[in-house]
């Protein structure tokens, strides 16, 4: 009977449910490797997602800067062409990278807008020029065409801007604006 009791107790302790209680069991090497791999993949996916969010924010900010700069420069050129008495440069039918005008009742004539390198400058009465665009924006092209003739004098403008810093991993934002401004006296 004692041998039967010992067989019963030996049989119960061999069941898997009781084996886990009988000894302290840690993680195996395979389990640790799997957990580390899963953790590494999760962290990797999170880092990629965060990087893409930051990169898209930078790209959107650069596109916005280019568009705002283009709007500012076109508005400044429109102001120069408002209330014009004489277009000094370019002459009728010609093109130039400089626009020089005399405005009615304006004490600082001539007003000139020109491209110098990758910047757009404005000068009044022959004084030193002031740069109009920000340092983040490069002017690739600025061409004025005097299409004056007949009763509707006008100036055709082509302006190309590009984002200057090289910290973008994607294509640099740029814009090209072509417009015609008809002259009028106020």
C-alpha positions as CSV (number, residue, x, y, z in Angstrom):
1,X,0.0,0.0,0.0
2,X,2.8,2.3,0.7
3,X,4.2,1.6,-2.7
4,X,0.8,2.5,-4.2
5,X,0.8,5.7,-2.3
6,X,4.2,6.6,-3.5
7,X,3.2,5.7,-7.1
8,X,0.1,7.9,-6.8
9,X,2.1,10.8,-5.4
10,X,4.9,10.3,-8.0
11,X,2.2,10.3,-10.7
12,X,0.7,13.5,-9.6
13,X,4.0,15.4,-9.3
14,X,4.8,14.4,-12.9
15,X,1.7,16.2,-14.3
16,X,2.7,19.4,-16.2
17,X,0.5,21.7,-14.0
18,X,2.4,20.6,-10.9
19,X,5.9,20.8,-12.5
20,X,5.7,24.5,-12.9
21,X,5.0,24.9,-9.2
22,X,7.8,22.6,-8.2
23,X,10.7,24.5,-9.7
24,X,11.5,28.2,-10.6
25,X,11.4,28.5,-14.3
26,X,12.9,31.5,-16.2
27,X,12.8,32.6,-19.8
28,X,14.7,30.4,-22.3
29,X,17.2,31.9,-24.7
30,X,14.8,31.5,-27.7
31,X,12.1,33.4,-25.8
32,X,14.4,36.3,-25.0
33,X,15.6,36.5,-28.7
34,X,12.0,36.5,-29.9
35,X,11.0,39.3,-27.4
36,X,14.1,41.4,-28.3
37,X,13.3,41.0,-32.0
38,X,9.7,42.0,-31.6
39,X,10.7,45.0,-29.5
40,X,13.3,46.0,-32.1
41,X,10.7,45.8,-34.9
42,X,8.2,47.8,-32.9
43,X,10.7,50.6,-32.1
44,X,11.9,50.6,-35.7
45,X,8.4,51.1,-37.1
46,X,7.8,53.8,-34.6
47,X,11.0,55.6,-35.6
48,X,10.2,55.4,-39.3
49,X,6.7,56.8,-38.7
50,X,8.1,59.7,-36.6
51,X,10.7,60.5,-39.2
52,X,8.1,60.6,-42.0
53,X,5.9,62.9,-39.9
54,X,8.8,65.3,-39.3
55,X,10.0,65.2,-42.9
56,X,6.5,65.9,-44.3
57,X,6.1,68.8,-41.9
58,X,9.5,70.2,-43.1
59,X,8.4,69.8,-46.7
60,X,5.1,71.5,-46.2
61,X,6.8,74.4,-44.4
62,X,9.2,74.8,-47.3
63,X,6.3,74.7,-49.9
64,X,4.5,77.4,-47.8
65,X,7.6,79.5,-47.7
66,X,8.1,79.4,-51.5
67,X,4.4,80.3,-52.1
68,X,4.4,83.2,-49.6
69,X,7.6,84.5,-51.0
70,X,6.2,84.4,-54.6
71,X,3.1,86.3,-53.5
72,X,5.1,88.9,-51.7
73,X,7.4,89.5,-54.7
74,X,4.5,89.7,-57.2
75,X,2.7,92.2,-54.9
76,X,5.9,94.3,-54.7
77,X,6.3,94.3,-58.5
78,X,2.6,95.3,-58.8
79,X,3.2,98.2,-56.5
80,X,6.2,99.3,-58.6
81,X,4.0,99.2,-61.7
82,X,1.1,101.1,-60.2
83,X,0.9,104.8,-61.1
84,X,3.8,104.6,-63.6
85,X,4.8,107.6,-65.7
86,X,7.6,106.0,-67.7
87,X,9.2,102.5,-68.1
88,X,12.9,103.1,-68.3
89,X,13.9,99.5,-68.7
90,X,13.1,97.2,-70.5
91,X,12.3,99.3,-73.5
92,X,9.2,98.6,-75.5
93,X,9.3,95.1,-77.0
94,X,12.4,94.1,-75.1
95,X,13.1,91.8,-72.2
96,X,15.4,92.4,-69.2
97,X,16.2,91.1,-65.7
98,X,15.8,94.6,-64.5
99,X,12.6,96.7,-64.3
100,X,13.1,100.4,-63.9
101,X,10.3,102.9,-63.8
102,X,9.5,106.5,-62.9
103,X,6.3,106.8,-60.9
104,X,4.0,109.9,-60.9
105,X,4.7,112.3,-58.0
106,X,7.1,109.9,-56.3
107,X,10.2,111.6,-54.9
108,X,12.5,108.6,-55.1
109,X,12.5,108.0,-58.9
110,X,13.6,105.8,-60.5
111,X,12.4,102.6,-58.8
112,X,14.2,99.5,-60.0
113,X,13.7,95.9,-59.3
114,X,16.4,93.5,-60.5
115,X,17.8,90.0,-60.1
116,X,21.3,89.8,-58.7
117,X,22.6,86.3,-58.4
118,X,19.8,84.4,-56.6
119,X,18.2,87.4,-55.0
120,X,15.7,90.1,-56.0
121,X,16.7,93.6,-55.1
122,X,14.8,96.9,-55.1
123,X,16.4,100.3,-55.2
124,X,15.1,103.9,-55.1
125,X,16.6,106.9,-56.7
126,X,19.8,105.0,-57.5
127,X,20.5,104.3,-53.8
128,X,22.0,100.9,-52.7
129,X,19.6,98.0,-53.4
130,X,17.7,96.2,-50.7
131,X,17.1,92.4,-51.0
132,X,13.4,91.5,-51.1
133,X,13.5,87.7,-50.8
134,X,14.4,85.8,-47.7
135,X,17.6,83.8,-47.4
136,X,15.7,80.5,-47.6
137,X,14.5,81.3,-51.1
138,X,16.5,81.3,-54.3
139,X,15.4,83.2,-57.4
140,X,16.2,81.1,-60.4
141,X,14.7,83.4,-63.0
142,X,13.2,86.9,-63.1
143,X,12.4,88.3,-66.6
144,X,10.5,91.4,-67.4
145,X,9.1,92.0,-70.9
146,X,7.8,95.4,-71.9
147,X,4.8,94.7,-74.1
148,X,3.7,98.3,-74.2
149,X,2.1,99.4,-77.4
150,X,-1.3,100.8,-78.3
151,X,-3.7,101.8,-75.6
152,X,-2.9,99.0,-73.0
153,X,0.7,99.2,-71.9
154,X,1.7,96.2,-69.9
155,X,4.7,94.3,-68.5
156,X,4.9,90.5,-68.6
157,X,6.7,88.9,-65.7
158,X,8.3,85.5,-65.3
159,X,9.4,84.6,-61.8
160,X,10.9,81.2,-60.7
161,X,11.6,80.6,-57.0
162,X,13.1,77.6,-55.3
163,X,13.7,76.6,-51.7
164,X,17.4,77.1,-50.9
165,X,18.4,74.9,-47.9
166,X,19.6,71.4,-48.7
167,X,18.2,69.8,-45.6
168,X,15.2,68.3,-47.4
169,X,15.4,64.7,-48.4
170,X,12.7,65.1,-50.9
171,X,12.5,67.3,-54.0
172,X,13.0,71.0,-53.2
173,X,9.8,72.9,-53.5
174,X,9.7,75.5,-56.3
175,X,7.2,77.6,-58.2
176,X,7.1,79.5,-61.5
177,X,4.7,82.4,-61.9
178,X,4.1,84.1,-65.3
179,X,1.7,87.0,-65.3
180,X,1.0,90.2,-67.2
181,X,0.4,93.4,-65.3
182,X,-1.4,96.2,-67.2
183,X,-0.3,99.7,-66.3
184,X,-2.8,102.2,-65.0
185,X,-2.5,105.6,-63.5
186,X,-4.3,106.3,-60.2
